[in-house]
């Protein structure tokens, strides 16, 4: 007999996708506006917004490029965690994101 895994409700899968998309630069702002009542999406969108703002440091030669690479890695990691339904707090970024009250 096969073991059946619990099926997530359709709304949970949508929340995961919306939360993951909030790590794609400007989409974080759009998700904050569209999904302001979904705490999971809002949690990830705030982190995505901070990473989006940090990505502008990338225009500074050398140091900025290193920061930009770290930001992109954090965005990819956050995307994967959000898509899998995890509420992962990105180091440093998560603390700043908690200070955003929307």
Secondary structure, DSSP 8 states (H G I E B T S, - for coil): ---------HHHHHHHHHHHHTTSTTHHHHHHHHTTT-HHHHHHHHHHHHHHHHGGGGGSTTHHHHHHHHHHHHHHHHHHHHHTT-----TTHHHHHHT---
